[in-house]
């Protein structure tokens, strides 16, 4: 028994998903080419293989989609909530039925491991539709007075890190409250939204209620600035969020922005160390760290710093990086060459500024976009890697001596989306959580999501909340 | 008399020192521990990895019979099976040991002589452990004299649960001294310890007292080995070796019946304690019905077809 326990490859079958060579825009219930005939390619980040060619929306397409949504709004918003709920429940069930197909598709297009799309993304996507389906006929009891009204047409722009989940976060509450939507997925991950368009048809959703425009930033800009859009919802980078906020300022559009983050994950000396190490791993290496609420700043109490770091490095050495379709893969590919370049450049900055880099000893595949799980020690608050969002599998480690210092350092950020606390002492959890300026504070866990729980940020992490009862407010006229 | 690992000699100076030491160990978050164990349970082990895991698991089995109705004939049959698990395929590895009550140790030793398969014996008033220390020590002495290579002792759960940790520690020390050349496996009966924090503390008491193996359970209570309590004990031996350089084995026992389960435990070993423990000297399965399922899966891998329970022996 000398040889090591090498896990043989266990790839999930690609046969469950049928990707067409080309896709059009989904407007008014039909797939159509872009008005100017433009297309772009989407590829698999793990292999650089071209998966499909999709239409590239321009301003004329945006206008057509908004008009379709406006027309559909009259009938859709007039339906009793219980009728809208039926459609949403139907969509949720179809998503469950097709979840294996969608999980494989998402893994191919995004590069994240099948383990995550299968066990995290898809169950949450279905759960969001189920949850908001349940609200559709109970809006009178949501705390916004009797018969709160929908806003109209929602223009929604979503990122590439959780393509289908972000779609669910946007579309489910919008439809439940009686709005119609025009959604633009990210240019690197358009496919699952197009499959969702097919699900809308399968569910018999009235034409124009959901419109999907694949395209680049120009299409997104045309969408959020379109005069007939009543509500803008955006998840993505802080820079784009600021541009959107500027462009809608002075209009009567309602806006929610869910932007960047630099979450502090605070480990106290009485923490359950083994579970904290797991939580640190989940916090920053889930989805290759491409998570806006990632726990990318690790704050360890000085007395356990060496112990935690040793345990963390040992644990990172067991992470399995490689083919995202392999069921045993923990770390998949970075979403795009552009994102990989950004991560690489920020890591180089970290090294140049004197932080100490350690990367897990794993072999990177020869094609595709990959970055080994990495952590920086000897980091101070002044370092770029402690301040800027890296959006990749890179953890910055800082230390603290007292709870006050931990809170001060955690809050010393332009962001405020998430934070984590690790301690066995319940009173400390409550005391520290109350002082943290972050939209979500996890205790003895990290990156746990649930449709019933509101999510959103402080400061440059954006405004408005998605999920939970609070998520309804963003799509209702509650003024 | 063996003594505590030097790094921790202060910890066992008194009852209160030991208590302070045990309560200073990092806590265990039950939700997180179980989530980690479940996540490792989703590893997909196929083809060559599965073949490797099956043979490794067979070689780690303590083939066990612990019934009041045990007879010398049954023990001899079990010994024959341990040496040659699959009469249709002589390439199947032998098991690690045969585990019997002390009064059967001599029979087992005679049947296994020269085979390389160890004789393990559950001494110390197994399974409840409710006897005077003298009686327990005599039990151990008998088993060793009868040829036991390994002694599986139960801890005094009554003393542990009432907080008399030093008593538990001293009893293990005394039994260890009685073992002579035999290796000592200390059984905590995790199902009776009730919390994961207790399991971690018990693990440390066992390791401090010189256990060669720490073992989950007797197989005689409702909750025996689980992925979570085994993961926790693997963390304990991993931490202990990091701090003392001393490697200690782990033995989950009871309730592991299928190949699928056994492979999940091997994944836990591989990704928690590491490769060094993937060896019958450092990891064991306390099981009896597991072997036949492993053999059937092994036949399936080599022939491409399922055979059935009539193609493995019933001993």
HADDOCK unambig.tbl for C-alpha pairs under 7 A between the chains (distance, minus, plus):
assign (segid A and resid 1 and name CA) (segid B and resid 279 and name CA) 7.00 0.50 0.50
assign (segid A and resid 4 and name CA) (segid B and resid 275 and name CA) 6.62 0.50 0.50
assign (segid A and resid 5 and name CA) (segid B and resid 49 and name CA) 6.69 0.50 0.50
assign (segid A and resid 6 and name CA) (segid B and resid 49 and name CA) 6.09 0.50 0.50
assign (segid A and resid 7 and name CA) (segid B and resid 45 and name CA) 6.06 0.50 0.50
assign (segid A and resid 7 and name CA) (segid B and resid 49 and name CA) 5.20 0.50 0.50
assign (segid A and resid 8 and name CA) (segid B and resid 45 and name CA) 6.67 0.50 0.50
assign (segid A and resid 8 and name CA) (segid B and resid 46 and name CA) 5.86 0.50 0.50
assign (segid A and resid 8 and name CA) (segid B and resid 47 and name CA) 6.57 0.50 0.50
assign (segid A and resid 8 and name CA) (segid B and resid 48 and name CA) 6.22 0.50 0.50
assign (segid A and resid 8 and name CA) (segid B and resid 49 and name CA) 5.31 0.50 0.50
assign (segid A and resid 10 and name CA) (segid B and resid 44 and name CA) 6.14 0.50 0.50
assign (segid A and resid 10 and name CA) (segid B and resid 46 and name CA) 6.59 0.50 0.50
assign (segid A and resid 270 and name CA) (segid B and resid 26 and name CA) 6.58 0.50 0.50
assign (segid A and resid 271 and name CA) (segid B and resid 26 and name CA) 6.64 0.50 0.50
assign (segid A and resid 271 and name CA) (segid B and resid 27 and name CA) 6.73 0.50 0.50
assign (segid A and resid 272 and name CA) (segid B and resid 26 and name CA) 5.25 0.50 0.50
assign (segid A and resid 272 and name CA) (segid B and resid 27 and name CA) 4.53 0.50 0.50
assign (segid A and resid 272 and name CA) (segid B and resid 28 and name CA) 5.15 0.50 0.50
assign (segid A and resid 272 and name CA) (segid B and resid 29 and name CA) 5.94 0.50 0.50
assign (segid A and resid 273 and name CA) (segid B and resid 26 and name CA) 6.01 0.50 0.50
assign (segid A and resid 275 and name CA) (segid B and resid 29 and name CA) 6.39 0.50 0.50
assign (segid A and resid 275 and name CA) (segid B and resid 32 and name CA) 5.46 0.50 0.50
assign (segid A and resid 275 and name CA) (segid B and resid 33 and name CA) 6.33 0.50 0.50
assign (segid A and resid 318 and name CA) (segid B and resid 271 and name CA) 6.46 0.50 0.50
assign (segid A and resid 327 and name CA) (segid B and resid 43 and name CA) 6.94 0.50 0.50
assign (segid A and resid 327 and name CA) (segid B and resid 44 and name CA) 6.31 0.50 0.50
assign (segid A and resid 328 and name CA) (segid B and resid 43 and name CA) 5.48 0.50 0.50
assign (segid A and resid 328 and name CA) (segid B and resid 44 and name CA) 6.19 0.50 0.50
assign (segid A and resid 424 and name CA) (segid B and resid 27 and name CA) 6.85 0.50 0.50
